[in-house]
């Protein structure tokens, strides 16, 4: 029986894409750059690709903070200081939160029957700010932010650290819930726990690899899976 849940944060409980777009718009507005939809879409893809490199251990977290803006500015021929924009972007990103549909209600219900932990690769200052502002701490037994842990999902070392800090931990009673196949689902597979892929988009053209134990299209369906 599953009694311990490891929840990813970004685009699982909190809408990171929305927060990202707002933070980017504000940070670029500060340096007199007007943002359009094309730029937002492109930045999202650049940012995602950089985090994938982090998961593989190819680049560091500090490199991500500047590289994503350097790439964006070069592609759009923008004249701005990447360091200034990166600094302001981080501040704006940590200021607000936007819940994924049903996230708070599901957390509240599950917290009555399960132990809930957060597992996130996000930046420490940003994630702490968003967790605090969202008010979800009351549903959690613990938070594992990779920058604090010293390892990133999907590495075995990251999960071993988490497991060692969960009282009476048992792999067979644990599941991870997240939107990323490469980070959450692969991480869960590496760690030997059940995996639940939260996939909101209806179309799936890419091959599903690795294959999760369960797939849900809405967080409310998680209640049925765990029942």
PyMOL CGO cylinders between C-alpha atoms (Angstrom):
from pymol import cmd
from pymol.cgo import CYLINDER

trace = [
    CYLINDER, 0.00, 0.00, 0.00, 1.33, 3.44, -0.98, 0.3, 1, 1, 1, 1, 1, 1,
    CYLINDER, 1.33, 3.44, -0.98, 1.59, 5.70, 2.08, 0.3, 1, 1, 1, 1, 1, 1,
    CYLINDER, 1.59, 5.70, 2.08, 4.46, 8.03, 1.10, 0.3, 1, 1, 1, 1, 1, 1,
    CYLINDER, 4.46, 8.03, 1.10, 4.19, 10.44, -1.84, 0.3, 1, 1, 1, 1, 1, 1,
    CYLINDER, 4.19, 10.44, -1.84, 7.00, 12.41, -3.46, 0.3, 1, 1, 1, 1, 1, 1,
    CYLINDER, 7.00, 12.41, -3.46, 5.54, 15.32, -5.40, 0.3, 1, 1, 1, 1, 1, 1,
    CYLINDER, 5.54, 15.32, -5.40, 7.40, 17.33, -7.98, 0.3, 1, 1, 1, 1, 1, 1,
    CYLINDER, 7.40, 17.33, -7.98, 6.60, 21.05, -7.70, 0.3, 1, 1, 1, 1, 1, 1,
    CYLINDER, 6.60, 21.05, -7.70, 6.91, 22.79, -11.08, 0.3, 1, 1, 1, 1, 1, 1,
    CYLINDER, 6.91, 22.79, -11.08, 4.08, 22.04, -13.53, 0.3, 1, 1, 1, 1, 1, 1,
    CYLINDER, 4.08, 22.04, -13.53, 2.84, 19.36, -11.15, 0.3, 1, 1, 1, 1, 1, 1,
    CYLINDER, 2.84, 19.36, -11.15, 1.51, 21.40, -8.22, 0.3, 1, 1, 1, 1, 1, 1,
    CYLINDER, 1.51, 21.40, -8.22, 2.40, 24.94, -9.30, 0.3, 1, 1, 1, 1, 1, 1,
    CYLINDER, 2.40, 24.94, -9.30, 2.12, 26.28, -12.85, 0.3, 1, 1, 1, 1, 1, 1,
    CYLINDER, 2.12, 26.28, -12.85, 5.74, 27.07, -13.66, 0.3, 1, 1, 1, 1, 1, 1,
    CYLINDER, 5.74, 27.07, -13.66, 5.10, 27.99, -17.30, 0.3, 1, 1, 1, 1, 1, 1,
    CYLINDER, 5.10, 27.99, -17.30, 2.77, 30.80, -16.25, 0.3, 1, 1, 1, 1, 1, 1,
    CYLINDER, 2.77, 30.80, -16.25, 5.14, 32.01, -13.54, 0.3, 1, 1, 1, 1, 1, 1,
    CYLINDER, 5.14, 32.01, -13.54, 8.03, 31.87, -16.00, 0.3, 1, 1, 1, 1, 1, 1,
    CYLINDER, 8.03, 31.87, -16.00, 6.23, 33.95, -18.63, 0.3, 1, 1, 1, 1, 1, 1,
    CYLINDER, 6.23, 33.95, -18.63, 5.26, 36.64, -16.11, 0.3, 1, 1, 1, 1, 1, 1,
    CYLINDER, 5.26, 36.64, -16.11, 8.74, 36.79, -14.55, 0.3, 1, 1, 1, 1, 1, 1,
    CYLINDER, 8.74, 36.79, -14.55, 10.43, 36.97, -17.94, 0.3, 1, 1, 1, 1, 1, 1,
    CYLINDER, 10.43, 36.97, -17.94, 8.11, 39.73, -19.15, 0.3, 1, 1, 1, 1, 1, 1,
    CYLINDER, 8.11, 39.73, -19.15, 8.83, 41.80, -16.04, 0.3, 1, 1, 1, 1, 1, 1,
    CYLINDER, 8.83, 41.80, -16.04, 12.60, 41.23, -16.15, 0.3, 1, 1, 1, 1, 1, 1,
    CYLINDER, 12.60, 41.23, -16.15, 12.85, 42.21, -19.82, 0.3, 1, 1, 1, 1, 1, 1,
    CYLINDER, 12.85, 42.21, -19.82, 10.52, 45.18, -19.30, 0.3, 1, 1, 1, 1, 1, 1,
    CYLINDER, 10.52, 45.18, -19.30, 13.05, 46.44, -16.73, 0.3, 1, 1, 1, 1, 1, 1,
    CYLINDER, 13.05, 46.44, -16.73, 15.64, 46.71, -19.53, 0.3, 1, 1, 1, 1, 1, 1,
    CYLINDER, 15.64, 46.71, -19.53, 13.16, 48.19, -22.03, 0.3, 1, 1, 1, 1, 1, 1,
    CYLINDER, 13.16, 48.19, -22.03, 12.59, 45.03, -24.05, 0.3, 1, 1, 1, 1, 1, 1,
    CYLINDER, 12.59, 45.03, -24.05, 9.04, 44.26, -25.13, 0.3, 1, 1, 1, 1, 1, 1,
    CYLINDER, 9.04, 44.26, -25.13, 8.16, 40.58, -24.97, 0.3, 1, 1, 1, 1, 1, 1,
    CYLINDER, 8.16, 40.58, -24.97, 5.93, 38.84, -27.52, 0.3, 1, 1, 1, 1, 1, 1,
    CYLINDER, 5.93, 38.84, -27.52, 4.49, 35.31, -27.58, 0.3, 1, 1, 1, 1, 1, 1,
    CYLINDER, 4.49, 35.31, -27.58, 7.21, 34.02, -29.90, 0.3, 1, 1, 1, 1, 1, 1,
    CYLINDER, 7.21, 34.02, -29.90, 9.91, 35.11, -27.45, 0.3, 1, 1, 1, 1, 1, 1,
    CYLINDER, 9.91, 35.11, -27.45, 8.09, 33.52, -24.50, 0.3, 1, 1, 1, 1, 1, 1,
    CYLINDER, 8.09, 33.52, -24.50, 7.70, 30.22, -26.35, 0.3, 1, 1, 1, 1, 1, 1,
    CYLINDER, 7.70, 30.22, -26.35, 11.33, 30.23, -27.44, 0.3, 1, 1, 1, 1, 1, 1,
    CYLINDER, 11.33, 30.23, -27.44, 12.61, 31.04, -23.95, 0.3, 1, 1, 1, 1, 1, 1,
    CYLINDER, 12.61, 31.04, -23.95, 10.53, 28.21, -22.50, 0.3, 1, 1, 1, 1, 1, 1,
    CYLINDER, 10.53, 28.21, -22.50, 12.16, 25.75, -24.93, 0.3, 1, 1, 1, 1, 1, 1,
    CYLINDER, 12.16, 25.75, -24.93, 15.65, 27.11, -24.32, 0.3, 1, 1, 1, 1, 1, 1,
    CYLINDER, 15.65, 27.11, -24.32, 15.17, 26.97, -20.55, 0.3, 1, 1, 1, 1, 1, 1,
    CYLINDER, 15.17, 26.97, -20.55, 13.81, 23.40, -20.69, 0.3, 1, 1, 1, 1, 1, 1,
    CYLINDER, 13.81, 23.40, -20.69, 16.76, 22.25, -22.79, 0.3, 1, 1, 1, 1, 1, 1,
    CYLINDER, 16.76, 22.25, -22.79, 19.22, 23.75, -20.30, 0.3, 1, 1, 1, 1, 1, 1,
    CYLINDER, 19.22, 23.75, -20.30, 17.58, 21.95, -17.36, 0.3, 1, 1, 1, 1, 1, 1,
    CYLINDER, 17.58, 21.95, -17.36, 17.78, 18.70, -19.33, 0.3, 1, 1, 1, 1, 1, 1,
    CYLINDER, 17.78, 18.70, -19.33, 21.54, 19.26, -19.59, 0.3, 1, 1, 1, 1, 1, 1,
    CYLINDER, 21.54, 19.26, -19.59, 21.65, 19.75, -15.82, 0.3, 1, 1, 1, 1, 1, 1,
    CYLINDER, 21.65, 19.75, -15.82, 19.82, 16.44, -15.30, 0.3, 1, 1, 1, 1, 1, 1,
    CYLINDER, 19.82, 16.44, -15.30, 22.54, 14.75, -17.38, 0.3, 1, 1, 1, 1, 1, 1,
    CYLINDER, 22.54, 14.75, -17.38, 25.31, 16.46, -15.42, 0.3, 1, 1, 1, 1, 1, 1,
    CYLINDER, 25.31, 16.46, -15.42, 26.58, 18.35, -18.48, 0.3, 1, 1, 1, 1, 1, 1,
    CYLINDER, 26.58, 18.35, -18.48, 26.22, 21.88, -17.09, 0.3, 1, 1, 1, 1, 1, 1,
    CYLINDER, 26.22, 21.88, -17.09, 25.82, 23.41, -13.63, 0.3, 1, 1, 1, 1, 1, 1,
    CYLINDER, 25.82, 23.41, -13.63, 22.90, 25.28, -12.12, 0.3, 1, 1, 1, 1, 1, 1,
    CYLINDER, 22.90, 25.28, -12.12, 24.92, 28.50, -12.14, 0.3, 1, 1, 1, 1, 1, 1,
    CYLINDER, 24.92, 28.50, -12.14, 25.61, 28.10, -15.86, 0.3, 1, 1, 1, 1, 1, 1,
    CYLINDER, 25.61, 28.10, -15.86, 21.90, 27.70, -16.59, 0.3, 1, 1, 1, 1, 1, 1,
    CYLINDER, 21.90, 27.70, -16.59, 21.07, 31.06, -15.01, 0.3, 1, 1, 1, 1, 1, 1,
    CYLINDER, 21.07, 31.06, -15.01, 23.09, 32.96, -17.63, 0.3, 1, 1, 1, 1, 1, 1,
    CYLINDER, 23.09, 32.96, -17.63, 23.23, 30.59, -20.61, 0.3, 1, 1, 1, 1, 1, 1,
    CYLINDER, 23.23, 30.59, -20.61, 19.47, 30.65, -21.23, 0.3, 1, 1, 1, 1, 1, 1,
    CYLINDER, 19.47, 30.65, -21.23, 19.48, 34.44, -21.53, 0.3, 1, 1, 1, 1, 1, 1,
    CYLINDER, 19.48, 34.44, -21.53, 22.66, 34.59, -23.60, 0.3, 1, 1, 1, 1, 1, 1,
    CYLINDER, 22.66, 34.59, -23.60, 21.10, 32.15, -26.09, 0.3, 1, 1, 1, 1, 1, 1,
    CYLINDER, 21.10, 32.15, -26.09, 17.81, 34.07, -26.16, 0.3, 1, 1, 1, 1, 1, 1,
    CYLINDER, 17.81, 34.07, -26.16, 19.49, 37.46, -26.63, 0.3, 1, 1, 1, 1, 1, 1,
    CYLINDER, 19.49, 37.46, -26.63, 21.68, 36.14, -29.44, 0.3, 1, 1, 1, 1, 1, 1,
    CYLINDER, 21.68, 36.14, -29.44, 18.73, 34.57, -31.30, 0.3, 1, 1, 1, 1, 1, 1,
    CYLINDER, 18.73, 34.57, -31.30, 16.60, 37.72, -31.06, 0.3, 1, 1, 1, 1, 1, 1,
    CYLINDER, 16.60, 37.72, -31.06, 19.52, 40.19, -31.45, 0.3, 1, 1, 1, 1, 1, 1,
    CYLINDER, 19.52, 40.19, -31.45, 18.74, 41.81, -28.11, 0.3, 1, 1, 1, 1, 1, 1,
    CYLINDER, 18.74, 41.81, -28.11, 21.10, 44.24, -26.45, 0.3, 1, 1, 1, 1, 1, 1,
    CYLINDER, 21.10, 44.24, -26.45, 20.87, 43.67, -22.69, 0.3, 1, 1, 1, 1, 1, 1,
    CYLINDER, 20.87, 43.67, -22.69, 23.02, 42.48, -19.81, 0.3, 1, 1, 1, 1, 1, 1,
    CYLINDER, 23.02, 42.48, -19.81, 22.27, 38.77, -19.17, 0.3, 1, 1, 1, 1, 1, 1,
    CYLINDER, 22.27, 38.77, -19.17, 23.43, 39.10, -15.55, 0.3, 1, 1, 1, 1, 1, 1,
    CYLINDER, 23.43, 39.10, -15.55, 21.02, 41.92, -14.77, 0.3, 1, 1, 1, 1, 1, 1,
    CYLINDER, 21.02, 41.92, -14.77, 18.09, 40.18, -16.45, 0.3, 1, 1, 1, 1, 1, 1,
    CYLINDER, 18.09, 40.18, -16.45, 18.92, 36.85, -14.79, 0.3, 1, 1, 1, 1, 1, 1,
    CYLINDER, 18.92, 36.85, -14.79, 19.04, 38.49, -11.36, 0.3, 1, 1, 1, 1, 1, 1,
    CYLINDER, 19.04, 38.49, -11.36, 15.71, 40.28, -11.81, 0.3, 1, 1, 1, 1, 1, 1,
    CYLINDER, 15.71, 40.28, -11.81, 14.10, 37.20, -13.34, 0.3, 1, 1, 1, 1, 1, 1,
    CYLINDER, 14.10, 37.20, -13.34, 15.03, 35.08, -10.31, 0.3, 1, 1, 1, 1, 1, 1,
    CYLINDER, 15.03, 35.08, -10.31, 13.52, 37.67, -7.97, 0.3, 1, 1, 1, 1, 1, 1,
    CYLINDER, 13.52, 37.67, -7.97, 10.24, 37.88, -9.90, 0.3, 1, 1, 1, 1, 1, 1,
    CYLINDER, 10.24, 37.88, -9.90, 10.03, 34.10, -10.21, 0.3, 1, 1, 1, 1, 1, 1,
    CYLINDER, 10.03, 34.10, -10.21, 10.14, 33.65, -6.45, 0.3, 1, 1, 1, 1, 1, 1,
    CYLINDER, 10.14, 33.65, -6.45, 7.47, 36.24, -5.72, 0.3, 1, 1, 1, 1, 1, 1,
    CYLINDER, 7.47, 36.24, -5.72, 4.29, 34.51, -6.85, 0.3, 1, 1, 1, 1, 1, 1,
    CYLINDER, 4.29, 34.51, -6.85, 2.60, 31.19, -7.32, 0.3, 1, 1, 1, 1, 1, 1,
    CYLINDER, 2.60, 31.19, -7.32, -0.15, 29.84, -9.56, 0.3, 1, 1, 1, 1, 1, 1,
    CYLINDER, -0.15, 29.84, -9.56, -1.74, 26.52, -8.66, 0.3, 1, 1, 1, 1, 1, 1,
    CYLINDER, -1.74, 26.52, -8.66, -2.27, 23.76, -11.17, 0.3, 1, 1, 1, 1, 1, 1,
    CYLINDER, -2.27, 23.76, -11.17, -6.01, 22.93, -11.32, 0.3, 1, 1, 1, 1, 1, 1,
    CYLINDER, -6.01, 22.93, -11.32, -7.15, 20.97, -8.22, 0.3, 1, 1, 1, 1, 1, 1,
    CYLINDER, -7.15, 20.97, -8.22, -3.63, 20.92, -6.72, 0.3, 1, 1, 1, 1, 1, 1,
    CYLINDER, -3.63, 20.92, -6.72, -4.47, 22.41, -3.34, 0.3, 1, 1, 1, 1, 1, 1,
    CYLINDER, -4.47, 22.41, -3.34, -7.63, 20.37, -2.92, 0.3, 1, 1, 1, 1, 1, 1,
    CYLINDER, -7.63, 20.37, -2.92, -5.80, 17.14, -3.77, 0.3, 1, 1, 1, 1, 1, 1,
    CYLINDER, -5.80, 17.14, -3.77, -2.94, 17.96, -1.39, 0.3, 1, 1, 1, 1, 1, 1,
    CYLINDER, -2.94, 17.96, -1.39, -5.40, 18.66, 1.39, 0.3, 1, 1, 1, 1, 1, 1,
    CYLINDER, -5.40, 18.66, 1.39, -7.20, 15.35, 0.87, 0.3, 1, 1, 1, 1, 1, 1,
    CYLINDER, -7.20, 15.35, 0.87, -4.07, 13.24, 0.50, 0.3, 1, 1, 1, 1, 1, 1,
    CYLINDER, -4.07, 13.24, 0.50, -2.39, 14.82, 3.53, 0.3, 1, 1, 1, 1, 1, 1,
    CYLINDER, -2.39, 14.82, 3.53, -5.04, 13.14, 5.71, 0.3, 1, 1, 1, 1, 1, 1,
    CYLINDER, -5.04, 13.14, 5.71, -4.05, 9.65, 4.55, 0.3, 1, 1, 1, 1, 1, 1,
    CYLINDER, -4.05, 9.65, 4.55, -0.49, 9.91, 3.19, 0.3, 1, 1, 1, 1, 1, 1,
    CYLINDER, -0.49, 9.91, 3.19, 2.90, 11.39, 4.04, 0.3, 1, 1, 1, 1, 1, 1,
    CYLINDER, 2.90, 11.39, 4.04, 3.73, 14.05, 1.43, 0.3, 1, 1, 1, 1, 1, 1,
    CYLINDER, 3.73, 14.05, 1.43, 7.20, 15.31, 0.48, 0.3, 1, 1, 1, 1, 1, 1,
    CYLINDER, 7.20, 15.31, 0.48, 8.31, 17.73, -2.23, 0.3, 1, 1, 1, 1, 1, 1,
    CYLINDER, 8.31, 17.73, -2.23, 11.14, 16.74, -4.57, 0.3, 1, 1, 1, 1, 1, 1,
    CYLINDER, 11.14, 16.74, -4.57, 12.31, 19.53, -6.87, 0.3, 1, 1, 1, 1, 1, 1,
    CYLINDER, 12.31, 19.53, -6.87, 15.30, 20.49, -9.01, 0.3, 1, 1, 1, 1, 1, 1,
    CYLINDER, 15.30, 20.49, -9.01, 14.36, 24.17, -8.93, 0.3, 1, 1, 1, 1, 1, 1,
    CYLINDER, 14.36, 24.17, -8.93, 16.58, 26.97, -7.66, 0.3, 1, 1, 1, 1, 1, 1,
    CYLINDER, 16.58, 26.97, -7.66, 16.65, 27.16, -3.84, 0.3, 1, 1, 1, 1, 1, 1,
    CYLINDER, 16.65, 27.16, -3.84, 15.65, 30.81, -3.35, 0.3, 1, 1, 1, 1, 1, 1,
    CYLINDER, 15.65, 30.81, -3.35, 12.92, 30.63, -6.00, 0.3, 1, 1, 1, 1, 1, 1,
    CYLINDER, 12.92, 30.63, -6.00, 11.39, 27.40, -4.70, 0.3, 1, 1, 1, 1, 1, 1,
    CYLINDER, 11.39, 27.40, -4.70, 11.44, 28.53, -1.08, 0.3, 1, 1, 1, 1, 1, 1,
    CYLINDER, 11.44, 28.53, -1.08, 9.63, 31.74, -2.05, 0.3, 1, 1, 1, 1, 1, 1,
    CYLINDER, 9.63, 31.74, -2.05, 6.97, 29.92, -4.07, 0.3, 1, 1, 1, 1, 1, 1,
    CYLINDER, 6.97, 29.92, -4.07, 6.39, 27.23, -1.45, 0.3, 1, 1, 1, 1, 1, 1,
    CYLINDER, 6.39, 27.23, -1.45, 6.01, 29.92, 1.21, 0.3, 1, 1, 1, 1, 1, 1,
    CYLINDER, 6.01, 29.92, 1.21, 3.62, 32.10, -0.80, 0.3, 1, 1, 1, 1, 1, 1,
    CYLINDER, 3.62, 32.10, -0.80, 1.48, 29.14, -1.89, 0.3, 1, 1, 1, 1, 1, 1,
    CYLINDER, 1.48, 29.14, -1.89, 0.81, 28.04, 1.69, 0.3, 1, 1, 1, 1, 1, 1,
    CYLINDER, 0.81, 28.04, 1.69, 1.29, 24.32, 0.91, 0.3, 1, 1, 1, 1, 1, 1,
    CYLINDER, 1.29, 24.32, 0.91, 3.80, 23.74, 3.72, 0.3, 1, 1, 1, 1, 1, 1,
    CYLINDER, 3.80, 23.74, 3.72, 1.01, 22.66, 6.04, 0.3, 1, 1, 1, 1, 1, 1,
    CYLINDER, 1.01, 22.66, 6.04, 0.40, 19.60, 3.85, 0.3, 1, 1, 1, 1, 1, 1,
    CYLINDER, 0.40, 19.60, 3.85, 4.05, 18.53, 3.74, 0.3, 1, 1, 1, 1, 1, 1,
    CYLINDER, 4.05, 18.53, 3.74, 6.30, 16.43, 5.94, 0.3, 1, 1, 1, 1, 1, 1,
    CYLINDER, 6.30, 16.43, 5.94, 9.40, 17.68, 4.18, 0.3, 1, 1, 1, 1, 1, 1,
    CYLINDER, 9.40, 17.68, 4.18, 10.93, 19.45, 1.18, 0.3, 1, 1, 1, 1, 1, 1,
    CYLINDER, 10.93, 19.45, 1.18, 13.97, 18.27, -0.80, 0.3, 1, 1, 1, 1, 1, 1,
    CYLINDER, 13.97, 18.27, -0.80, 15.38, 20.97, -3.09, 0.3, 1, 1, 1, 1, 1, 1,
    CYLINDER, 15.38, 20.97, -3.09, 18.26, 19.65, -5.18, 0.3, 1, 1, 1, 1, 1, 1,
    CYLINDER, 18.26, 19.65, -5.18, 20.41, 22.74, -4.70, 0.3, 1, 1, 1, 1, 1, 1,
    CYLINDER, 20.41, 22.74, -4.70, 20.26, 22.07, -0.95, 0.3, 1, 1, 1, 1, 1, 1,
    CYLINDER, 20.26, 22.07, -0.95, 20.60, 18.29, -1.28, 0.3, 1, 1, 1, 1, 1, 1,
    CYLINDER, 20.60, 18.29, -1.28, 23.71, 18.52, -3.48, 0.3, 1, 1, 1, 1, 1, 1,
    CYLINDER, 23.71, 18.52, -3.48, 22.37, 16.19, -6.19, 0.3, 1, 1, 1, 1, 1, 1,
    CYLINDER, 22.37, 16.19, -6.19, 19.73, 16.56, -8.90, 0.3, 1, 1, 1, 1, 1, 1,
    CYLINDER, 19.73, 16.56, -8.90, 16.87, 14.36, -10.05, 0.3, 1, 1, 1, 1, 1, 1,
    CYLINDER, 16.87, 14.36, -10.05, 17.02, 11.81, -11.64, 0.3, 1, 1, 1, 1, 1, 1,
    CYLINDER, 17.02, 11.81, -11.64, 20.28, 10.69, -9.94, 0.3, 1, 1, 1, 1, 1, 1,
    CYLINDER, 20.28, 10.69, -9.94, 20.20, 7.79, -7.50, 0.3, 1, 1, 1, 1, 1, 1,
    CYLINDER, 20.20, 7.79, -7.50, 22.18, 9.90, -5.05, 0.3, 1, 1, 1, 1, 1, 1,
    CYLINDER, 22.18, 9.90, -5.05, 19.40, 12.50, -4.91, 0.3, 1, 1, 1, 1, 1, 1,
    CYLINDER, 19.40, 12.50, -4.91, 16.78, 9.91, -4.05, 0.3, 1, 1, 1, 1, 1, 1,
    CYLINDER, 16.78, 9.91, -4.05, 19.02, 8.08, -1.58, 0.3, 1, 1, 1, 1, 1, 1,
    CYLINDER, 19.02, 8.08, -1.58, 19.44, 11.37, 0.27, 0.3, 1, 1, 1, 1, 1, 1,
    CYLINDER, 19.44, 11.37, 0.27, 15.66, 11.87, 0.36, 0.3, 1, 1, 1, 1, 1, 1,
    CYLINDER, 15.66, 11.87, 0.36, 15.02, 8.31, 1.51, 0.3, 1, 1, 1, 1, 1, 1,
    CYLINDER, 15.02, 8.31, 1.51, 17.56, 8.63, 4.33, 0.3, 1, 1, 1, 1, 1, 1,
    CYLINDER, 17.56, 8.63, 4.33, 15.67, 11.67, 5.65, 0.3, 1, 1, 1, 1, 1, 1,
    CYLINDER, 15.67, 11.67, 5.65, 12.21, 10.08, 5.62, 0.3, 1, 1, 1, 1, 1, 1,
    CYLINDER, 12.21, 10.08, 5.62, 11.34, 8.24, 8.87, 0.3, 1, 1, 1, 1, 1, 1,
    CYLINDER, 11.34, 8.24, 8.87, 10.51, 4.52, 8.53, 0.3, 1, 1, 1, 1, 1, 1,
    CYLINDER, 10.51, 4.52, 8.53, 10.98, 4.73, 4.78, 0.3, 1, 1, 1, 1, 1, 1,
    CYLINDER, 10.98, 4.73, 4.78, 9.99, 1.77, 2.59, 0.3, 1, 1, 1, 1, 1, 1,
    CYLINDER, 9.99, 1.77, 2.59, 10.44, 1.78, -1.18, 0.3, 1, 1, 1, 1, 1, 1,
    CYLINDER, 10.44, 1.78, -1.18, 7.49, -0.51, -1.77, 0.3, 1, 1, 1, 1, 1, 1,
    CYLINDER, 7.49, -0.51, -1.77, 5.18, 2.01, -0.05, 0.3, 1, 1, 1, 1, 1, 1,
    CYLINDER, 5.18, 2.01, -0.05, 6.40, 5.05, -1.98, 0.3, 1, 1, 1, 1, 1, 1,
    CYLINDER, 6.40, 5.05, -1.98, 5.42, 6.73, -5.26, 0.3, 1, 1, 1, 1, 1, 1,
    CYLINDER, 5.42, 6.73, -5.26, 6.67, 9.79, -7.11, 0.3, 1, 1, 1, 1, 1, 1,
    CYLINDER, 6.67, 9.79, -7.11, 4.25, 12.09, -8.97, 0.3, 1, 1, 1, 1, 1, 1,
    CYLINDER, 4.25, 12.09, -8.97, 5.63, 14.45, -11.59, 0.3, 1, 1, 1, 1, 1, 1,
    CYLINDER, 5.63, 14.45, -11.59, 5.30, 15.88, -15.09, 0.3, 1, 1, 1, 1, 1, 1,
    CYLINDER, 5.30, 15.88, -15.09, 8.81, 15.12, -16.34, 0.3, 1, 1, 1, 1, 1, 1,
    CYLINDER, 8.81, 15.12, -16.34, 9.65, 11.73, -17.84, 0.3, 1, 1, 1, 1, 1, 1,
    CYLINDER, 9.65, 11.73, -17.84, 13.39, 12.45, -17.77, 0.3, 1, 1, 1, 1, 1, 1,
    CYLINDER, 13.39, 12.45, -17.77, 13.52, 13.81, -14.24, 0.3, 1, 1, 1, 1, 1, 1,
    CYLINDER, 13.52, 13.81, -14.24, 10.62, 12.45, -12.16, 0.3, 1, 1, 1, 1, 1, 1,
    CYLINDER, 10.62, 12.45, -12.16, 9.76, 9.18, -13.86, 0.3, 1, 1, 1, 1, 1, 1,
    CYLINDER, 9.76, 9.18, -13.86, 13.35, 8.23, -14.71, 0.3, 1, 1, 1, 1, 1, 1,
    CYLINDER, 13.35, 8.23, -14.71, 14.35, 9.23, -11.19, 0.3, 1, 1, 1, 1, 1, 1,
    CYLINDER, 14.35, 9.23, -11.19, 11.65, 7.06, -9.69, 0.3, 1, 1, 1, 1, 1, 1,
    CYLINDER, 11.65, 7.06, -9.69, 12.72, 4.14, -11.88, 0.3, 1, 1, 1, 1, 1, 1,
    CYLINDER, 12.72, 4.14, -11.88, 16.36, 4.64, -10.85, 0.3, 1, 1, 1, 1, 1, 1,
    CYLINDER, 16.36, 4.64, -10.85, 15.31, 4.68, -7.20, 0.3, 1, 1, 1, 1, 1, 1,
    CYLINDER, 15.31, 4.68, -7.20, 13.06, 1.62, -7.40, 0.3, 1, 1, 1, 1, 1, 1,
    CYLINDER, 13.06, 1.62, -7.40, 9.76, 3.27, -6.44, 0.3, 1, 1, 1, 1, 1, 1,
    CYLINDER, 9.76, 3.27, -6.44, 6.35, 3.51, -8.13, 0.3, 1, 1, 1, 1, 1, 1,
    CYLINDER, 6.35, 3.51, -8.13, 6.00, 6.27, -10.74, 0.3, 1, 1, 1, 1, 1, 1,
    CYLINDER, 6.00, 6.27, -10.74, 2.94, 8.35, -11.63, 0.3, 1, 1, 1, 1, 1, 1,
    CYLINDER, 2.94, 8.35, -11.63, 3.25, 10.60, -14.67, 0.3, 1, 1, 1, 1, 1, 1,
    CYLINDER, 3.25, 10.60, -14.67, 1.10, 13.72, -14.57, 0.3, 1, 1, 1, 1, 1, 1,
    CYLINDER, 1.10, 13.72, -14.57, 0.60, 14.60, -18.22, 0.3, 1, 1, 1, 1, 1, 1,
    CYLINDER, 0.60, 14.60, -18.22, -1.91, 17.38, -18.86, 0.3, 1, 1, 1, 1, 1, 1,
    CYLINDER, -1.91, 17.38, -18.86, -1.52, 17.61, -22.64, 0.3, 1, 1, 1, 1, 1, 1,
    CYLINDER, -1.52, 17.61, -22.64, -3.90, 15.47, -24.63, 0.3, 1, 1, 1, 1, 1, 1,
    CYLINDER, -3.90, 15.47, -24.63, -1.60, 14.91, -27.61, 0.3, 1, 1, 1, 1, 1, 1,
    CYLINDER, -1.60, 14.91, -27.61, 1.48, 12.78, -27.17, 0.3, 1, 1, 1, 1, 1, 1,
    CYLINDER, 1.48, 12.78, -27.17, 3.63, 12.53, -30.28, 0.3, 1, 1, 1, 1, 1, 1,
    CYLINDER, 3.63, 12.53, -30.28, 6.88, 11.60, -28.56, 0.3, 1, 1, 1, 1, 1, 1,
    CYLINDER, 6.88, 11.60, -28.56, 7.58, 8.08, -27.43, 0.3, 1, 1, 1, 1, 1, 1,
    CYLINDER, 7.58, 8.08, -27.43, 6.79, 7.62, -23.74, 0.3, 1, 1, 1, 1, 1, 1,
    CYLINDER, 6.79, 7.62, -23.74, 10.15, 6.61, -22.32, 0.3, 1, 1, 1, 1, 1, 1,
    CYLINDER, 10.15, 6.61, -22.32, 10.67, 5.60, -19.60, 0.3, 1, 1, 1, 1, 1, 1,
    CYLINDER, 10.67, 5.60, -19.60, 7.20, 4.11, -19.18, 0.3, 1, 1, 1, 1, 1, 1,
    CYLINDER, 7.20, 4.11, -19.18, 5.53, 5.15, -15.90, 0.3, 1, 1, 1, 1, 1, 1,
    CYLINDER, 5.53, 5.15, -15.90, 3.55, 2.75, -13.73, 0.3, 1, 1, 1, 1, 1, 1,
    CYLINDER, 3.55, 2.75, -13.73, 0.55, 5.07, -14.01, 0.3, 1, 1, 1, 1, 1, 1,
    CYLINDER, 0.55, 5.07, -14.01, -0.42, 8.07, -16.11, 0.3, 1, 1, 1, 1, 1, 1,
    CYLINDER, -0.42, 8.07, -16.11, -2.94, 10.73, -15.06, 0.3, 1, 1, 1, 1, 1, 1,
    CYLINDER, -2.94, 10.73, -15.06, -4.34, 13.68, -17.02, 0.3, 1, 1, 1, 1, 1, 1,
    CYLINDER, -4.34, 13.68, -17.02, -5.62, 15.57, -13.97, 0.3, 1, 1, 1, 1, 1, 1,
    CYLINDER, -5.62, 15.57, -13.97, -4.53, 15.66, -10.35, 0.3, 1, 1, 1, 1, 1, 1,
    CYLINDER, -4.53, 15.66, -10.35, -7.97, 14.58, -9.19, 0.3, 1, 1, 1, 1, 1, 1,
    CYLINDER, -7.97, 14.58, -9.19, -7.41, 11.24, -10.92, 0.3, 1, 1, 1, 1, 1, 1,
    CYLINDER, -7.41, 11.24, -10.92, -4.56, 10.68, -8.50, 0.3, 1, 1, 1, 1, 1, 1,
    CYLINDER, -4.56, 10.68, -8.50, -7.13, 10.08, -5.77, 0.3, 1, 1, 1, 1, 1, 1,
    CYLINDER, -7.13, 10.08, -5.77, -8.50, 7.13, -7.76, 0.3, 1, 1, 1, 1, 1, 1,
    CYLINDER, -8.50, 7.13, -7.76, -5.05, 5.69, -8.45, 0.3, 1, 1, 1, 1, 1, 1,
    CYLINDER, -5.05, 5.69, -8.45, -4.12, 5.77, -4.77, 0.3, 1, 1, 1, 1, 1, 1,
    CYLINDER, -4.12, 5.77, -4.77, -7.47, 4.56, -3.45, 0.3, 1, 1, 1, 1, 1, 1,
]
cmd.load_cgo(trace, "trace")
